[in-house]
Amino acid sequence: MSALKDRKVDIPDQVAVVTCEAVQLTQHLQPGLTTAGVAIDAQCEVMAGMLIDEIEGRSLSRPDLLRHLNVRESSSAN
């Protein structure tokens, strides 16, 4: 975002910026960075369960990971 700012590109009016990681620091950036994705702890829990199912010979199902979207100033003109 700093490179865009250096080039006088307005966020979010000219370009929206979104990250796919739920990093807590994103809310403190200027402008606040929109995040989308899955919480790491939820992802780990699902993957551990899938590993146990595989080891125990159970059929694997497609994981249902809850996605989230935290819209902040980097993608929305407030």
PyMOL Python script that loads the backbone (N, CA, C, O; Angstrom):
from pymol import cmd

cmd.read_pdbstr("""\
ATOM      1  N   MET A   1       0.826  -1.177   0.000  1.00  0.00           N
ATOM      2  CA  MET A   1       0.000   0.000   0.000  1.00  0.00           C
ATOM      3  C   MET A   1       0.874   1.245   0.000  1.00  0.00           C
ATOM      4  O   MET A   1       0.495   2.274  -0.560  1.00  0.00           O
ATOM      5  N   SER A   2       2.024   1.155   0.617  1.00  0.00           N
ATOM      6  CA  SER A   2       2.895   2.330   0.628  1.00  0.00           C
ATOM      7  C   SER A   2       3.412   2.646  -0.775  1.00  0.00           C
ATOM      8  O   SER A   2       3.596   3.814  -1.118  1.00  0.00           O
ATOM      9  N   ALA A   3       3.647   1.612  -1.590  1.00  0.00           N
ATOM     10  CA  ALA A   3       4.094   1.845  -2.971  1.00  0.00           C
ATOM     11  C   ALA A   3       3.002   2.546  -3.769  1.00  0.00           C
ATOM     12  O   ALA A   3       3.297   3.424  -4.580  1.00  0.00           O
ATOM     13  N   LEU A   4       1.755   2.171  -3.550  1.00  0.00           N
ATOM     14  CA  LEU A   4       0.641   2.847  -4.224  1.00  0.00           C
ATOM     15  C   LEU A   4       0.552   4.299  -3.767  1.00  0.00           C
ATOM     16  O   LEU A   4       0.370   5.205  -4.581  1.00  0.00           O
ATOM     17  N   LYS A   5       0.681   4.508  -2.475  1.00  0.00           N
ATOM     18  CA  LYS A   5       0.634   5.864  -1.923  1.00  0.00           C
ATOM     19  C   LYS A   5       1.765   6.720  -2.490  1.00  0.00           C
ATOM     20  O   LYS A   5       1.553   7.888  -2.818  1.00  0.00           O
ATOM     21  N   ASP A   6       2.976   6.141  -2.609  1.00  0.00           N
ATOM     22  CA  ASP A   6       4.118   6.864  -3.179  1.00  0.00           C
ATOM     23  C   ASP A   6       3.852   7.302  -4.607  1.00  0.00           C
ATOM     24  O   ASP A   6       4.355   8.333  -5.054  1.00  0.00           O
ATOM     25  N   ARG A   7       3.048   6.505  -5.330  1.00  0.00           N
ATOM     26  CA  ARG A   7       2.727   6.817  -6.723  1.00  0.00           C
ATOM     27  C   ARG A   7       1.420   7.604  -6.856  1.00  0.00           C
ATOM     28  O   ARG A   7       0.872   7.745  -7.949  1.00  0.00           O
ATOM     29  N   LYS A   8       0.937   8.110  -5.730  1.00  0.00           N
ATOM     30  CA  LYS A   8      -0.278   8.938  -5.691  1.00  0.00           C
ATOM     31  C   LYS A   8      -1.527   8.189  -6.190  1.00  0.00           C
ATOM     32  O   LYS A   8      -2.437   8.796  -6.754  1.00  0.00           O
ATOM     33  N   VAL A   9      -1.558   6.864  -5.976  1.00  0.00           N
ATOM     34  CA  VAL A   9      -2.734   6.059  -6.305  1.00  0.00           C
ATOM     35  C   VAL A   9      -3.625   6.047  -5.076  1.00  0.00           C
ATOM     36  O   VAL A   9      -3.190   5.664  -3.990  1.00  0.00           O
ATOM     37  N   ASP A  10      -4.865   6.465  -5.245  1.00  0.00           N
ATOM     38  CA  ASP A  10      -5.776   6.578  -4.112  1.00  0.00           C
ATOM     39  C   ASP A  10      -6.421   5.229  -3.787  1.00  0.00           C
ATOM     40  O   ASP A  10      -7.008   4.578  -4.651  1.00  0.00           O
ATOM     41  N   ILE A  11      -6.298   4.829  -2.526  1.00  0.00           N
ATOM     42  CA  ILE A  11      -6.924   3.616  -2.014  1.00  0.00           C
ATOM     43  C   ILE A  11      -8.132   4.046  -1.193  1.00  0.00           C
ATOM     44  O   ILE A  11      -7.942   4.834  -0.266  1.00  0.00           O
ATOM     45  N   PRO A  12      -9.315   3.613  -1.442  1.00  0.00           N
ATOM     46  CA  PRO A  12      -9.779   2.606  -2.380  1.00  0.00           C
ATOM     47  C   PRO A  12     -10.377   3.179  -3.661  1.00  0.00           C
ATOM     48  O   PRO A  12     -10.886   2.417  -4.484  1.00  0.00           O
ATOM     49  N   ASP A  13     -10.331   4.489  -3.855  1.00  0.00           N
ATOM     50  CA  ASP A  13     -11.001   5.076  -5.008  1.00  0.00           C
ATOM     51  C   ASP A  13     -10.443   4.599  -6.351  1.00  0.00           C
ATOM     52  O   ASP A  13     -11.206   4.391  -7.295  1.00  0.00           O
ATOM     53  N   GLN A  14      -9.121   4.424  -6.445  1.00  0.00           N
ATOM     54  CA  GLN A  14      -8.530   3.980  -7.695  1.00  0.00           C
ATOM     55  C   GLN A  14      -8.211   2.482  -7.697  1.00  0.00           C
ATOM     56  O   GLN A  14      -8.223   1.844  -8.749  1.00  0.00           O
ATOM     57  N   VAL A  15      -7.933   1.938  -6.541  1.00  0.00           N
ATOM     58  CA  VAL A  15      -7.645   0.506  -6.434  1.00  0.00           C
ATOM     59  C   VAL A  15      -8.035   0.025  -5.037  1.00  0.00           C
ATOM     60  O   VAL A  15      -7.759   0.683  -4.034  1.00  0.00           O
ATOM     61  N   ALA A  16      -8.688  -1.144  -4.999  1.00  0.00           N
ATOM     62  CA  ALA A  16      -9.038  -1.756  -3.715  1.00  0.00           C
ATOM     63  C   ALA A  16      -7.943  -2.749  -3.354  1.00  0.00           C
ATOM     64  O   ALA A  16      -7.413  -3.439  -4.225  1.00  0.00           O
ATOM     65  N   VAL A  17      -7.603  -2.822  -2.073  1.00  0.00           N
ATOM     66  CA  VAL A  17      -6.553  -3.726  -1.612  1.00  0.00           C
ATOM     67  C   VAL A  17      -7.154  -4.655  -0.553  1.00  0.00           C
ATOM     68  O   VAL A  17      -7.744  -4.204   0.429  1.00  0.00           O
ATOM     69  N   VAL A  18      -6.985  -5.982  -0.782  1.00  0.00           N
ATOM     70  CA  VAL A  18      -7.501  -7.001   0.129  1.00  0.00           C
ATOM     71  C   VAL A  18      -6.414  -8.049   0.320  1.00  0.00           C
ATOM     72  O   VAL A  18      -5.720  -8.407  -0.631  1.00  0.00           O
ATOM     73  N   THR A  19      -6.265  -8.540   1.540  1.00  0.00           N
ATOM     74  CA  THR A  19      -5.326  -9.626   1.796  1.00  0.00           C
ATOM     75  C   THR A  19      -6.099 -10.886   2.159  1.00  0.00           C
ATOM     76  O   THR A  19      -7.218 -10.819   2.666  1.00  0.00           O
ATOM     77  N   CYS A  20      -5.496 -12.018   1.896  1.00  0.00           N
ATOM     78  CA  CYS A  20      -6.134 -13.303   2.200  1.00  0.00           C
ATOM     79  C   CYS A  20      -5.625 -13.906   3.496  1.00  0.00           C
ATOM     80  O   CYS A  20      -5.761 -15.111   3.709  1.00  0.00           O
ATOM     81  N   GLU A  21      -5.067 -13.127   4.328  1.00  0.00           N
ATOM     82  CA  GLU A  21      -4.580 -13.581   5.624  1.00  0.00           C
ATOM     83  C   GLU A  21      -5.262 -12.773   6.718  1.00  0.00           C
ATOM     84  O   GLU A  21      -5.497 -11.575   6.561  1.00  0.00           O
ATOM     85  N   ALA A  22      -5.572 -13.421   7.805  1.00  0.00           N
ATOM     86  CA  ALA A  22      -6.225 -12.748   8.923  1.00  0.00           C
ATOM     87  C   ALA A  22      -5.176 -12.287   9.935  1.00  0.00           C
ATOM     88  O   ALA A  22      -5.152 -12.764  11.069  1.00  0.00           O
ATOM     89  N   VAL A  23      -4.336 -11.386   9.534  1.00  0.00           N
ATOM     90  CA  VAL A  23      -3.287 -10.865  10.404  1.00  0.00           C
ATOM     91  C   VAL A  23      -3.869  -9.715  11.220  1.00  0.00           C
ATOM     92  O   VAL A  23      -4.480  -8.802  10.665  1.00  0.00           O
ATOM     93  N   GLN A  24      -3.681  -9.762  12.521  1.00  0.00           N
ATOM     94  CA  GLN A  24      -4.303  -8.764  13.392  1.00  0.00           C
ATOM     95  C   GLN A  24      -3.789  -7.351  13.143  1.00  0.00           C
ATOM     96  O   GLN A  24      -4.516  -6.391  13.395  1.00  0.00           O
ATOM     97  N   LEU A  25      -2.581  -7.195  12.664  1.00  0.00           N
ATOM     98  CA  LEU A  25      -2.023  -5.863  12.445  1.00  0.00           C
ATOM     99  C   LEU A  25      -2.718  -5.108  11.313  1.00  0.00           C
ATOM    100  O   LEU A  25      -2.592  -3.887  11.220  1.00  0.00           O
ATOM    101  N   THR A  26      -3.445  -5.812  10.458  1.00  0.00           N
ATOM    102  CA  THR A  26      -4.050  -5.167   9.294  1.00  0.00           C
ATOM    103  C   THR A  26      -5.028  -4.065   9.668  1.00  0.00           C
ATOM    104  O   THR A  26      -5.212  -3.118   8.903  1.00  0.00           O
ATOM    105  N   GLN A  27      -5.648  -4.170  10.814  1.00  0.00           N
ATOM    106  CA  GLN A  27      -6.602  -3.143  11.226  1.00  0.00           C
ATOM    107  C   GLN A  27      -5.912  -1.839  11.628  1.00  0.00           C
ATOM    108  O   GLN A  27      -6.548  -0.787  11.687  1.00  0.00           O
ATOM    109  N   HIS A  28      -4.619  -1.913  11.901  1.00  0.00           N
ATOM    110  CA  HIS A  28      -3.887  -0.729  12.337  1.00  0.00           C
ATOM    111  C   HIS A  28      -3.167   0.001  11.204  1.00  0.00           C
ATOM    112  O   HIS A  28      -2.596   1.069  11.423  1.00  0.00           O
ATOM    113  N   LEU A  29      -3.190  -0.565   9.998  1.00  0.00           N
ATOM    114  CA  LEU A  29      -2.569   0.090   8.852  1.00  0.00           C
ATOM    115  C   LEU A  29      -3.418   1.269   8.418  1.00  0.00           C
ATOM    116  O   LEU A  29      -4.600   1.344   8.753  1.00  0.00           O
ATOM    117  N   GLN A  30      -2.830   2.179   7.684  1.00  0.00           N
ATOM    118  CA  GLN A  30      -3.570   3.320   7.148  1.00  0.00           C
ATOM    119  C   GLN A  30      -3.491   3.317   5.637  1.00  0.00           C
ATOM    120  O   GLN A  30      -2.391   3.462   5.104  1.00  0.00           O
ATOM    121  N   PRO A  31      -4.582   3.163   4.916  1.00  0.00           N
ATOM    122  CA  PRO A  31      -5.909   2.850   5.457  1.00  0.00           C
ATOM    123  C   PRO A  31      -5.967   1.419   5.986  1.00  0.00           C
ATOM    124  O   PRO A  31      -5.135   0.582   5.638  1.00  0.00           O
ATOM    125  N   GLY A  32      -6.963   1.152   6.833  1.00  0.00           N
ATOM    126  CA  GLY A  32      -7.134  -0.195   7.374  1.00  0.00           C
ATOM    127  C   GLY A  32      -7.277  -1.196   6.241  1.00  0.00           C
ATOM    128  O   GLY A  32      -8.005  -0.943   5.282  1.00  0.00           O
ATOM    129  N   LEU A  33      -6.591  -2.332   6.336  1.00  0.00           N
ATOM    130  CA  LEU A  33      -6.553  -3.321   5.266  1.00  0.00           C
ATOM    131  C   LEU A  33      -7.670  -4.346   5.414  1.00  0.00           C
ATOM    132  O   LEU A  33      -7.816  -4.970   6.465  1.00  0.00           O
ATOM    133  N   THR A  34      -8.456  -4.516   4.355  1.00  0.00           N
ATOM    134  CA  THR A  34      -9.515  -5.509   4.331  1.00  0.00           C
ATOM    135  C   THR A  34      -8.895  -6.901   4.306  1.00  0.00           C
ATOM    136  O   THR A  34      -7.935  -7.144   3.575  1.00  0.00           O
ATOM    137  N   THR A  35      -9.443  -7.814   5.107  1.00  0.00           N
ATOM    138  CA  THR A  35      -8.942  -9.180   5.140  1.00  0.00           C
ATOM    139  C   THR A  35     -10.048 -10.165   4.780  1.00  0.00           C
ATOM    140  O   THR A  35     -11.214  -9.958   5.116  1.00  0.00           O
ATOM    141  N   ALA A  36      -9.669 -11.235   4.095  1.00  0.00           N
ATOM    142  CA  ALA A  36     -10.596 -12.314   3.743  1.00  0.00           C
ATOM    143  C   ALA A  36      -9.870 -13.624   3.964  1.00  0.00           C
ATOM    144  O   ALA A  36      -8.668 -13.717   3.716  1.00  0.00           O
ATOM    145  N   GLY A  37     -10.576 -14.628   4.422  1.00  0.00           N
ATOM    146  CA  GLY A  37      -9.932 -15.922   4.574  1.00  0.00           C
ATOM    147  C   GLY A  37     -10.490 -16.744   5.708  1.00  0.00           C
ATOM    148  O   GLY A  37     -11.649 -16.604   6.101  1.00  0.00           O
ATOM    149  N   VAL A  38      -9.635 -17.608   6.226  1.00  0.00           N
ATOM    150  CA  VAL A  38     -10.003 -18.529   7.288  1.00  0.00           C
ATOM    151  C   VAL A  38      -9.057 -18.303   8.455  1.00  0.00           C
ATOM    152  O   VAL A  38      -7.853 -18.134   8.261  1.00  0.00           O
ATOM    153  N   ALA A  39      -9.586 -18.301   9.634  1.00  0.00           N
ATOM    154  CA  ALA A  39      -8.745 -18.165  10.826  1.00  0.00           C
ATOM    155  C   ALA A  39      -7.800 -19.363  10.902  1.00  0.00           C
ATOM    156  O   ALA A  39      -8.219 -20.502  10.698  1.00  0.00           O
ATOM    157  N   ILE A  40      -6.549 -19.108  11.191  1.00  0.00           N
ATOM    158  CA  ILE A  40      -5.530 -20.149  11.224  1.00  0.00           C
ATOM    159  C   ILE A  40      -5.897 -21.257  12.203  1.00  0.00           C
ATOM    160  O   ILE A  40      -5.701 -22.432  11.894  1.00  0.00           O
ATOM    161  N   ASP A  41      -6.425 -20.913  13.381  1.00  0.00           N
ATOM    162  CA  ASP A  41      -6.761 -21.949  14.357  1.00  0.00           C
ATOM    163  C   ASP A  41      -7.866 -22.867  13.845  1.00  0.00           C
ATOM    164  O   ASP A  41      -7.817 -24.073  14.084  1.00  0.00           O
ATOM    165  N   ALA A  42      -8.855 -22.326  13.151  1.00  0.00           N
ATOM    166  CA  ALA A  42      -9.922 -23.139  12.573  1.00  0.00           C
ATOM    167  C   ALA A  42      -9.374 -24.037  11.468  1.00  0.00           C
ATOM    168  O   ALA A  42      -9.769 -25.197  11.349  1.00  0.00           O
ATOM    169  N   GLN A  43      -8.474 -23.500  10.670  1.00  0.00           N
ATOM    170  CA  GLN A  43      -7.855 -24.259   9.593  1.00  0.00           C
ATOM    171  C   GLN A  43      -7.052 -25.436  10.169  1.00  0.00           C
ATOM    172  O   GLN A  43      -7.131 -26.552   9.656  1.00  0.00           O
ATOM    173  N   CYS A  44      -6.301 -25.190  11.208  1.00  0.00           N
ATOM    174  CA  CYS A  44      -5.500 -26.238  11.840  1.00  0.00           C
ATOM    175  C   CYS A  44      -6.384 -27.337  12.424  1.00  0.00           C
ATOM    176  O   CYS A  44      -6.075 -28.522  12.300  1.00  0.00           O
ATOM    177  N   GLU A  45      -7.465 -26.944  13.049  1.00  0.00           N
ATOM    178  CA  GLU A  45      -8.379 -27.916  13.650  1.00  0.00           C
ATOM    179  C   GLU A  45      -8.970 -28.836  12.588  1.00  0.00           C
ATOM    180  O   GLU A  45      -9.025 -30.050  12.782  1.00  0.00           O
ATOM    181  N   VAL A  46      -9.406 -28.277  11.480  1.00  0.00           N
ATOM    182  CA  VAL A  46      -9.983 -29.072  10.396  1.00  0.00           C
ATOM    183  C   VAL A  46      -8.935 -30.009   9.799  1.00  0.00           C
ATOM    184  O   VAL A  46      -9.210 -31.186   9.565  1.00  0.00           O
ATOM    185  N   MET A  47      -7.739 -29.484   9.556  1.00  0.00           N
ATOM    186  CA  MET A  47      -6.690 -30.304   8.954  1.00  0.00           C
ATOM    187  C   MET A  47      -6.256 -31.436   9.885  1.00  0.00           C
ATOM    188  O   MET A  47      -5.973 -32.539   9.418  1.00  0.00           O
ATOM    189  N   ALA A  48      -6.202 -31.181  11.181  1.00  0.00           N
ATOM    190  CA  ALA A  48      -5.854 -32.237  12.145  1.00  0.00           C
ATOM    191  C   ALA A  48      -6.915 -33.330  12.124  1.00  0.00           C
ATOM    192  O   ALA A  48      -6.588 -34.516  12.159  1.00  0.00           O
ATOM    193  N   GLY A  49      -8.165 -32.941  12.068  1.00  0.00           N
ATOM    194  CA  GLY A  49      -9.253 -33.916  11.987  1.00  0.00           C
ATOM    195  C   GLY A  49      -9.172 -34.748  10.714  1.00  0.00           C
ATOM    196  O   GLY A  49      -9.428 -35.952  10.741  1.00  0.00           O
ATOM    197  N   MET A  50      -8.818 -34.112   9.599  1.00  0.00           N
ATOM    198  CA  MET A  50      -8.676 -34.835   8.336  1.00  0.00           C
ATOM    199  C   MET A  50      -7.516 -35.831   8.414  1.00  0.00           C
ATOM    200  O   MET A  50      -7.617 -36.942   7.894  1.00  0.00           O
ATOM    201  N   LEU A  51      -6.431 -35.441   9.052  1.00  0.00           N
ATOM    202  CA  LEU A  51      -5.282 -36.332   9.206  1.00  0.00           C
ATOM    203  C   LEU A  51      -5.665 -37.547  10.048  1.00  0.00           C
ATOM    204  O   LEU A  51      -5.310 -38.674   9.704  1.00  0.00           O
ATOM    205  N   ILE A  52      -6.377 -37.330  11.134  1.00  0.00           N
ATOM    206  CA  ILE A  52      -6.827 -38.443  11.986  1.00  0.00           C
ATOM    207  C   ILE A  52      -7.748 -39.364  11.201  1.00  0.00           C
ATOM    208  O   ILE A  52      -7.619 -40.584  11.294  1.00  0.00           O
ATOM    209  N   ASP A  53      -8.678 -38.802  10.427  1.00  0.00           N
ATOM    210  CA  ASP A  53      -9.579 -39.616   9.598  1.00  0.00           C
ATOM    211  C   ASP A  53      -8.785 -40.467   8.614  1.00  0.00           C
ATOM    212  O   ASP A  53      -9.086 -41.647   8.429  1.00  0.00           O
ATOM    213  N   GLU A  54      -7.778 -39.878   7.985  1.00  0.00           N
ATOM    214  CA  GLU A  54      -6.940 -40.606   7.025  1.00  0.00           C
ATOM    215  C   GLU A  54      -6.193 -41.748   7.719  1.00  0.00           C
ATOM    216  O   GLU A  54      -6.149 -42.863   7.198  1.00  0.00           O
ATOM    217  N   ILE A  55      -5.611 -41.484   8.878  1.00  0.00           N
ATOM    218  CA  ILE A  55      -4.870 -42.507   9.620  1.00  0.00           C
ATOM    219  C   ILE A  55      -5.784 -43.650  10.032  1.00  0.00           C
ATOM    220  O   ILE A  55      -5.389 -44.815  10.003  1.00  0.00           O
ATOM    221  N   GLU A  56      -7.015 -43.306  10.417  1.00  0.00           N
ATOM    222  CA  GLU A  56      -7.957 -44.328  10.883  1.00  0.00           C
ATOM    223  C   GLU A  56      -8.746 -44.963   9.749  1.00  0.00           C
ATOM    224  O   GLU A  56      -9.629 -45.783  10.000  1.00  0.00           O
ATOM    225  N   GLY A  57      -8.443 -44.600   8.499  1.00  0.00           N
ATOM    226  CA  GLY A  57      -9.055 -45.247   7.345  1.00  0.00           C
ATOM    227  C   GLY A  57     -10.453 -44.766   6.994  1.00  0.00           C
ATOM    228  O   GLY A  57     -11.136 -45.394   6.185  1.00  0.00           O
ATOM    229  N   ARG A  58     -10.881 -43.680   7.580  1.00  0.00           N
ATOM    230  CA  ARG A  58     -12.206 -43.140   7.243  1.00  0.00           C
ATOM    231  C   ARG A  58     -12.101 -42.327   5.955  1.00  0.00           C
ATOM    232  O   ARG A  58     -11.057 -41.757   5.640  1.00  0.00           O
ATOM    233  N   SER A  59     -13.201 -42.290   5.230  1.00  0.00           N
ATOM    234  CA  SER A  59     -13.195 -41.515   3.984  1.00  0.00           C
ATOM    235  C   SER A  59     -13.136 -40.027   4.315  1.00  0.00           C
ATOM    236  O   SER A  59     -13.728 -39.555   5.285  1.00  0.00           O
ATOM    237  N   LEU A  60     -12.418 -39.328   3.494  1.00  0.00           N
ATOM    238  CA  LEU A  60     -12.253 -37.894   3.704  1.00  0.00           C
ATOM    239  C   LEU A  60     -13.398 -37.134   3.057  1.00  0.00           C
ATOM    240  O   LEU A  60     -13.824 -37.448   1.946  1.00  0.00           O
ATOM    241  N   SER A  61     -13.878 -36.148   3.758  1.00  0.00           N
ATOM    242  CA  SER A  61     -14.901 -35.273   3.187  1.00  0.00           C
ATOM    243  C   SER A  61     -14.257 -33.926   2.892  1.00  0.00           C
ATOM    244  O   SER A  61     -13.185 -33.605   3.406  1.00  0.00           O
ATOM    245  N   ARG A  62     -14.912 -33.169   2.081  1.00  0.00           N
ATOM    246  CA  ARG A  62     -14.402 -31.843   1.763  1.00  0.00           C
ATOM    247  C   ARG A  62     -14.574 -30.955   2.994  1.00  0.00           C
ATOM    248  O   ARG A  62     -15.677 -30.850   3.532  1.00  0.00           O
ATOM    249  N   PRO A  63     -13.500 -30.321   3.439  1.00  0.00           N
ATOM    250  CA  PRO A  63     -13.614 -29.511   4.657  1.00  0.00           C
ATOM    251  C   PRO A  63     -14.516 -28.294   4.451  1.00  0.00           C
ATOM    252  O   PRO A  63     -14.522 -27.672   3.389  1.00  0.00           O
ATOM    253  N   ASP A  64     -15.256 -27.983   5.473  1.00  0.00           N
ATOM    254  CA  ASP A  64     -16.123 -26.810   5.459  1.00  0.00           C
ATOM    255  C   ASP A  64     -15.465 -25.742   6.320  1.00  0.00           C
ATOM    256  O   ASP A  64     -15.727 -25.652   7.520  1.00  0.00           O
ATOM    257  N   LEU A  65     -14.625 -24.947   5.714  1.00  0.00           N
ATOM    258  CA  LEU A  65     -13.925 -23.901   6.451  1.00  0.00           C
ATOM    259  C   LEU A  65     -14.730 -22.622   6.397  1.00  0.00           C
ATOM    260  O   LEU A  65     -15.131 -22.162   5.328  1.00  0.00           O
ATOM    261  N   LEU A  66     -14.952 -22.069   7.543  1.00  0.00           N
ATOM    262  CA  LEU A  66     -15.694 -20.811   7.606  1.00  0.00           C
ATOM    263  C   LEU A  66     -14.811 -19.678   7.106  1.00  0.00           C
ATOM    264  O   LEU A  66     -13.704 -19.477   7.604  1.00  0.00           O
ATOM    265  N   ARG A  67     -15.294 -18.959   6.145  1.00  0.00           N
ATOM    266  CA  ARG A  67     -14.549 -17.823   5.615  1.00  0.00           C
ATOM    267  C   ARG A  67     -15.062 -16.556   6.278  1.00  0.00           C
ATOM    268  O   ARG A  67     -16.219 -16.477   6.689  1.00  0.00           O
ATOM    269  N   HIS A  68     -14.206 -15.594   6.372  1.00  0.00           N
ATOM    270  CA  HIS A  68     -14.622 -14.319   6.931  1.00  0.00           C
ATOM    271  C   HIS A  68     -14.178 -13.193   6.014  1.00  0.00           C
ATOM    272  O   HIS A  68     -13.255 -13.340   5.213  1.00  0.00           O
ATOM    273  N   LEU A  69     -14.839 -12.103   6.150  1.00  0.00           N
ATOM    274  CA  LEU A  69     -14.474 -10.909   5.399  1.00  0.00           C
ATOM    275  C   LEU A  69     -14.600  -9.732   6.345  1.00  0.00           C
ATOM    276  O   LEU A  69     -15.693  -9.413   6.816  1.00  0.00           O
ATOM    277  N   ASN A  70     -13.479  -9.089   6.621  1.00  0.00           N
ATOM    278  CA  ASN A  70     -13.456  -7.872   7.432  1.00  0.00           C
ATOM    279  C   ASN A  70     -13.179  -6.702   6.508  1.00  0.00           C
ATOM    280  O   ASN A  70     -12.036  -6.444   6.132  1.00  0.00           O
ATOM    281  N   VAL A  71     -14.233  -6.004   6.151  1.00  0.00           N
ATOM    282  CA  VAL A  71     -14.089  -4.873   5.222  1.00  0.00           C
ATOM    283  C   VAL A  71     -13.597  -3.656   5.994  1.00  0.00           C
ATOM    284  O   VAL A  71     -14.209  -3.218   6.968  1.00  0.00           O
ATOM    285  N   ARG A  72     -12.486  -3.134   5.532  1.00  0.00           N
ATOM    286  CA  ARG A  72     -11.931  -1.914   6.118  1.00  0.00           C
ATOM    287  C   ARG A  72     -11.725  -0.896   4.991  1.00  0.00           C
ATOM    288  O   ARG A  72     -12.165  -1.116   3.863  1.00  0.00           O
ATOM    289  N   GLU A  73     -11.078   0.179   5.291  1.00  0.00           N
ATOM    290  CA  GLU A  73     -10.983   1.310   4.361  1.00  0.00           C
ATOM    291  C   GLU A  73     -10.260   0.998   3.055  1.00  0.00           C
ATOM    292  O   GLU A  73     -10.468   1.705   2.070  1.00  0.00           O
ATOM    293  N   SER A  74      -9.414  -0.041   3.010  1.00  0.00           N
ATOM    294  CA  SER A  74      -8.626  -0.300   1.801  1.00  0.00           C
ATOM    295  C   SER A  74      -9.450  -0.808   0.627  1.00  0.00           C
ATOM    296  O   SER A  74      -8.956  -0.850  -0.500  1.00  0.00           O
ATOM    297  N   SER A  75     -10.701  -1.197   0.875  1.00  0.00           N
ATOM    298  CA  SER A  75     -11.529  -1.704  -0.221  1.00  0.00           C
ATOM    299  C   SER A  75     -12.903  -1.080  -0.272  1.00  0.00           C
ATOM    300  O   SER A  75     -13.729  -1.463  -1.101  1.00  0.00           O
ATOM    301  N   SER A  76     -13.159  -0.131   0.595  1.00  0.00           N
ATOM    302  CA  SER A  76     -14.499   0.453   0.672  1.00  0.00           C
ATOM    303  C   SER A  76     -14.405   1.932   0.968  1.00  0.00           C
ATOM    304  O   SER A  76     -13.761   2.344   1.933  1.00  0.00           O
ATOM    305  N   ALA A  77     -15.048   2.724   0.138  1.00  0.00           N
ATOM    306  CA  ALA A  77     -15.109   4.162   0.410  1.00  0.00           C
ATOM    307  C   ALA A  77     -16.164   4.389   1.481  1.00  0.00           C
ATOM    308  O   ALA A  77     -17.361   4.299   1.209  1.00  0.00           O
ATOM    309  N   ASN A  78     -15.725   4.681   2.692  1.00  0.00           N
ATOM    310  CA  ASN A  78     -16.668   4.862   3.819  1.00  0.00           C
ATOM    311  C   ASN A  78     -17.241   6.244   3.847  1.00  0.00           C
ATOM    312  O   ASN A  78     -18.045   6.561   4.724  1.00  0.00           O
TER     313      ASN A  78
END
""", "prot")
cmd.dss("prot")
cmd.show_as("cartoon", "prot")
cmd.util.cbc("prot")
cmd.orient("prot")
